[in-house]
């Protein structure tokens, strides 16, 4: 049987991206930047890059965790969440009634808090809680959930997100360039008129976010303990997301007051990068943002961290493989030493050529991985130079510490060579990435065009004459085995691994490396694999950058022309079972959350069914804040921080439809019910024309973001046309099909392709804390993680 075109490219794609920034282009970049300051103090920076009709926006405030008052740790992060809730004009169905309802919610919240604090009977306490829940329900009825996201998404917005650090808070989104005025209208309104709707539901979401990132994550637990020890007085030592008691005590009035004090135009910078006409566009920004009052200039009183004269050490016990962090106090910018430490960061711990990586990972094989950071956890105040490492068994954290200290002593006694400094600086101008997925492998790099001849020679040598050095193979094998030892540290990775093992049992899509399989691979196996699959006629080379095409083709012919083509002997893939036996799989782990995955094999990518199912999945859970799963589980009930769905593409074998939620443990069964109910609702009810229009417009308007750079164009063309064999106009036809999809089409595809009764359910968590037993959902198979 002849292998299909897809299986014929398993050997790989090698993509070469040539990016250059010589002096002339550096000057062009500088010339493309303009700066303005509005009358109210808002700084605006524009960077013109007009390759594609899109604009990337970042609105950043000089406020973060360090500015929070005592007892309100994490309130800046809570304010960040509330900025997505909309305004009176974005989301309110009846502004006056909603305002009254939100006042009643706040009164009920305070009453319920008081009832919990006094010696009140369980019956009376339940009565106060019921009043609180009823007030919240009334307020929800007066607003459209996730209206801001719906408005952004329907107009082609992508990457709508925000983040809060110790020093700053920023809000990011990208939009088609003809939506600049829409952006200005929305975010000026948000900055001036945020409505604190669903505050207590979102407080529950933040509590789940803390469980996910800071309590069930070994890195999160380590980071908090480390910072608590390093900063005894300075707010850098407080949990950025707040501690559980602080989160539980948040009140809407307190959060709004914090926003009104600190989130002012005079503390903000708005950056726009993309397809801009600066003189025209700055007037649009002024029209919408300049009316906002400047606000008072508030200076937060930050205590200085006392001098430290002795070592501080803390040990954290957690059900995970060991890690170590070591930190040294240092000044921040603009102190000259801060710049020196930035360069030292590259010399010591950035990349495979850094001193610590070469010694600990490559040469002595002490560690799975090591890294350094010269500005932890922020840059506004004196901070830390931090080393982090994961020892490779049987080595210990002590072994990594000792090696670190020896390297630091060398820095005191020996000058860093000019070569090392050059290498450290060159890291800033070049990058190399290698990856492999089930469809293809890729190797890519960026380099200055002045160095392209030298780089091409090296790259061609790597592709055409790889050494498979035995020593490097053993290093890679050791790192892989150590990673396998740590594979049960991350709950989400456990769930995904065990889910796909069952979903694709008996097929390579369900294969995962084991200690036995990795240990069995020999150098001869790797050479044979390379010789069997890596042929020039099985490779697509895609280029973009600053070069003359004819000259570049001549260079490619020079370096790759002698590589002889040959037939590739592709294996036959086993048959994929499209209907694996539906069961509930459970892996026990002591967590504050349950990781829940529900899914089934789906359709082949790029088929007509895939197009319809892609839109249905956007409505179900992949369409951001306004998707159904997100709205029901997170927005309305506050049961999870992460919830949604995804449609994984399948090529020679079916893709996967997967619904997920990382939810509080005691609500596990309730969340499973909600996920299944949303899947069934797609089958039982036609979506409204309005809901379909929101998601359809989002998909259509986002299409422009597929081609935002020359690199994106050549990469997408290489993959879609050369590898998958799609027609050059495939994306145009896809857009046409999306425009034609009706509510009846969505229901029809859901009825044909979704099988909730046959879905595999995967749960990682603590069953002793679940609200109902898992066997209510089917036969339970317990997975032993040992």
Number of C-alpha atoms within 10 A of each C-alpha: 4 9 13 12 14 14 20 19 23 21 22 24 25 21 23 24 22 20 22 21 17 13 9 9 12 12 11 12 14 11 11 14 15 12 12 14 14 17 16 18 18 22 18 19 18 22 21 18 19 16 12 17 17 26 25 20 22 18 18 21 22 20 23 22 27 25 23 21 14 8 14 21 25 28 27 30 23 24 23 20 20 23 20 22 26 27 24 20 17 23 21 22 14 13 16 11 15 21 18 11 21 23 16 19 26 19 14 21 22 16 17 20 17 14 19 17 9 9 9 12 11 10 9 13 18 15 14 20 19 14 17 21 16 15 20 24 15 16 21 19 14 20 23 16 23 20 20 23 23 24 18 21 27 19 23 24 25 21 14 17 15 18 15 23 19 28 18 21 22 21 20 16 17 25 27 22 19 14 17 21 14 16 22 17 16 18 20 19 19 21 18 17 17 23 24 22 28 23 26 22 16 24 21 21 26 25 22 25 20 23 22 25 15 21 19 21 21 20 18 17 16 21 17 17 18 21 20 18 15 24 17 14 15 18 23 23 22 22 21 24 24 23 17 15 12 15 21 15 14 19 17 23 13 14 20 17 11 18 21 16 12 24 21 24 26 21 21 21 20 20 18 23 19 22 21 21 12 17 8 9 15 17 12 18 19 17 14 18 22 19 13 17 14 17 16 12 11 10 8 12 9 13 9 13 16 10 7 10 6 6 6 10 10 11 9 12 9 15 12 15 17 17 20 20 19 16 19 12 16 18 20 20 15 9 11 10 13 20 15 11 19 16 16 21 21 25 23 26 24 20 18 14 18 20 18 28 24 17 18 22 24 21 13 12 21 26 27 22 22 26 19 23 20 28 23 19 21 18 18 15 20 20 23 22 21 19 22 18 25 24 26 26 18 9 13 16 18 11 15 24 18 11 15 19 11 10 15 13 10 11 13 9 8 8 8 13 9 9 9 16 14 11 15 23 14 14 15 9 13 14 13 13 9 11 11 13 9 12 18 19 17 18 18 19 16 19 21 17 16 13 10 18 14 9 16 18 15 12 18 15 14 12 17 17 10 11 11 14 9 11 11 13 15 16 17 16 18 21 21 18 21 21 18 15 16 14 16 19 20 14 24 18 13 19 24 16 15 20 25 20 17 18 25 22 15 14 15 14 17 16 14 11 11 13 14 9 9 14 14 10 12 14 13 10 11 13 13 11 12 16 13 15 20 20 19 20 13 19 21 19 17 20 21 20 19 15 15 8 12 9 10 14 10 12 16 16 12 12 17 18 12 10 15 10 12 14 10 16 11 16 11 11 12 10 11 19 15 16 15 16 13 20 19 21 22 24 20 17 20 16 20 20 29 32 27 25 25 21 26 27 27 24 23 18 20 18 12 12 16 21 19 21 26 23 23 27 27 24 26 26 26 23 26 24 23 27 24 27 29 29 20 20 23 24 25 18 16 24 30 27 24 17 27 27 26 18 24 16 17 19 18 16 21 20 20 21 22 22 26 24 27 27 30 27 24 19 17 28 19 15 25 21 11 15 28 17 15 19 22 18 15 23 20 14 12 16 20 11 11 10 15 20 17 22 26 26 18 23 24 18 19 20 17 15 18 13 18 18 16 16 19 15 15 19 21 16 17 20 17 17 14 17 23 17 13 14 12 12 9 14 15 11 12 16 16 12 13 17 14 10 17 18 18 14 18 23 21 18 20 21 15 10 17 21 17 18 12 15 23 24 27 26 31 26 24 19 21 12 18 18 13 15 13 20 11 10 16 15 12 17 14 12 12 8 11 4
